[in-house]
Amino acid sequence: MNTIVTLNVGGVLYTTTKDTLLKYESFFSGLFSNNFSFTLDNNNNIFIDRSGELFKYVLEFLRNNTLPKRALSDKALLEELLQEAEFYCIEKLITEIKLNLDSTKNIKIRLWDLEDYLKKGYHVIGKGMELIQYHRCPHRHDPERIGENRYHDSKCRHSHVEIVEEYVPFSIVSINSPVLPIFDVSTGTFTGERIIKKFH
């Protein structure tokens, strides 16, 4: 049975469900565990000493998995919400806020992050290869690594561990649509490809 919960956040009351608050591993996971002490107000509501005005956006994110558009267009509000998201330890909300705060910048990302950025409405405006170094154990003393984990340093420190140099592809993305063919940093040439489809 889904329990109804009333929170007093900075003097503002919010009524929601326990399942909503526990949607992600966060501050609320600890709040409802047996190892966490909390303060009750005069009406036995859980009191949280944070901004009641800002919590409505946090709760809306927990309900809908996204922030409302009115918040995404307000940089000052997003900066305030980032502090709240970090306090409540909601990693997905932190990521969404940072993506929107960075929306005016060109961002260099690894290929394994590209799909997430495209879904947020970003466009590829450049690409290239970057030389990285990492340690690798040829005797498989580490767990098998795939994707981005492939480039993590080996925890094995025996003498047979190798230092590997490898060129890793990256993309440069922007919230703005490219007006020129995509520039390939590694070759110094344009690919001639135009990104015209916006991903949602």
C-alpha positions in Angstrom: 0.0 0.0 0.0 1.4 3.4 -1.0 1.6 5.7 2.0 0.5 9.3 1.9 3.1 11.6 3.4 2.9 15.3 4.3 6.2 17.2 4.5 6.8 20.6 6.0 9.5 22.1 3.9 10.6 25.5 5.3 7.1 26.1 6.5 5.3 25.0 3.3 3.3 21.8 3.4 3.5 19.3 0.6 1.4 16.1 0.4 2.7 13.3 -1.8 3.3 9.6 -1.6 6.1 7.6 -0.1 6.6 5.9 -3.5 7.1 9.2 -5.2 9.7 10.3 -2.7 11.5 7.0 -3.1 11.6 7.0 -6.9 15.4 7.5 -6.9 18.1 6.7 -4.4 18.3 10.0 -2.5 18.0 11.9 0.7 14.5 10.4 1.1 15.9 6.9 1.0 17.7 7.7 4.3 14.8 9.7 5.6 12.5 6.6 5.5 15.1 4.2 6.7 15.3 3.1 10.4 18.8 4.6 10.7 17.7 8.2 10.1 16.4 10.6 12.7 14.1 13.5 11.6 12.3 16.5 13.1 8.5 16.7 13.4 6.5 19.9 13.4 3.5 20.6 15.8 1.2 18.5 13.6 3.6 15.5 13.4 4.6 16.3 9.8 8.3 15.6 8.8 10.1 19.0 8.9 12.9 19.7 6.4 14.7 23.0 6.9 15.0 23.9 3.2 13.3 26.3 0.8 9.6 25.5 0.6 9.3 27.6 -2.6 12.0 25.6 -4.4 10.8 22.2 -3.2 7.8 22.3 -5.5 10.2 21.9 -8.4 12.0 19.0 -6.8 8.7 17.3 -6.1 7.5 18.0 -9.7 10.7 16.3 -11.0 10.0 13.2 -8.8 6.5 13.0 -10.1 7.2 13.6 -13.8 10.9 12.7 -14.3 11.6 16.2 -15.7 11.6 19.8 -14.7 8.8 22.1 -15.9 9.7 24.3 -18.9 9.2 27.5 -16.8 12.1 26.4 -14.7 14.4 25.3 -17.6 14.3 28.8 -19.1 15.3 30.6 -15.9 19.1 30.3 -15.3 19.0 32.0 -11.9 16.3 29.5 -10.8 18.2 26.6 -12.1 21.3 27.6 -10.1 19.2 27.7 -6.9 17.6 24.4 -7.8 21.0 22.8 -8.3 21.8 23.5 -4.6 18.5 21.9 -3.6 19.1 18.9 -5.9 22.5 18.4 -4.3 21.1 18.6 -0.8 18.5 16.0 -1.7 21.1 13.9 -3.5 18.9 13.3 -6.6 21.6 12.5 -9.2 19.3 12.5 -12.2 17.9 15.9 -11.2 21.5 17.2 -10.8 22.4 16.0 -14.3 19.3 17.6 -15.9 20.0 21.0 -14.2 23.6 20.9 -15.2 22.7 20.0 -18.8 20.4 23.0 -19.0 22.9 25.4 -17.3 25.5 24.3 -19.9 23.1 24.8 -22.8 24.8 27.9 -24.0 28.2 26.2 -24.2 29.8 23.8 -26.5 30.5 20.6 -24.6 33.0 17.9 -25.3 31.6 14.4 -24.5 32.5 10.8 -25.0 30.5 8.7 -27.5 28.8 6.7 -24.8 27.1 9.9 -23.5 26.0 11.1 -26.9 22.6 9.4 -26.9 21.6 11.1 -23.7 22.6 14.5 -25.0 20.7 14.0 -28.3 17.6 13.1 -26.3 17.9 16.4 -24.5 17.9 18.3 -27.8 21.6 18.8 -28.3 23.2 18.7 -31.8 26.6 17.4 -32.8 28.7 20.3 -34.1 32.2 18.7 -34.1 34.0 15.4 -33.5 37.5 14.2 -33.1 39.9 11.8 -31.4 41.8 12.3 -28.1 44.9 10.5 -26.9 44.4 9.0 -23.4 46.6 6.8 -21.2 45.5 4.1 -18.8 46.9 1.0 -17.1 45.7 -2.5 -18.3 46.4 -5.9 -16.9 47.2 -8.4 -19.7 46.5 -11.3 -17.3 42.9 -10.3 -16.7 43.3 -9.6 -13.0 40.5 -7.0 -13.4 36.8 -7.6 -14.1 35.9 -7.4 -17.8 35.4 -3.8 -18.8 33.2 -2.6 -21.6 32.2 0.8 -22.9 33.5 3.7 -21.0 34.9 1.3 -18.3 37.3 0.1 -20.8 39.5 3.1 -20.3 39.5 3.0 -16.5 42.8 2.4 -14.8 43.5 -1.2 -13.8 43.4 -1.8 -10.0 46.1 -4.4 -10.5 49.5 -3.0 -9.8 51.7 -6.1 -10.5 54.9 -5.5 -12.6 53.2 -6.9 -15.7 50.6 -4.1 -15.9 50.9 -2.2 -19.2 50.5 1.5 -19.8 48.2 1.8 -22.8 47.9 4.8 -25.1 44.8 4.9 -27.2 42.9 7.4 -29.3 39.3 7.7 -28.1 36.6 9.4 -30.1 34.7 12.3 -28.8 31.9 14.6 -30.0 31.3 18.3 -29.4 27.7 19.1 -28.8 25.6 22.3 -28.5 22.0 23.1 -27.9 22.2 25.3 -31.0 21.7 23.7 -34.5 24.9 23.6 -36.6 24.9 26.0 -39.5 28.0 24.5 -41.2 29.1 21.0 -41.9 30.4 19.2 -38.9 34.1 19.9 -38.3 36.3 16.8 -37.7 39.0 17.9 -35.2 41.2 14.9 -35.8 41.5 15.5 -39.6 41.0 19.2 -39.7 38.3 18.9 -42.4 34.6 19.2 -42.6 32.6 16.0 -43.0 29.9 17.6 -45.1 27.2 16.1 -42.9 24.5 18.4 -41.6 22.5 17.6 -38.6 18.9 18.7 -39.3 16.8 16.3 -37.2 16.2 17.3 -33.6 16.1 14.4 -31.2 13.6 14.4 -28.3 
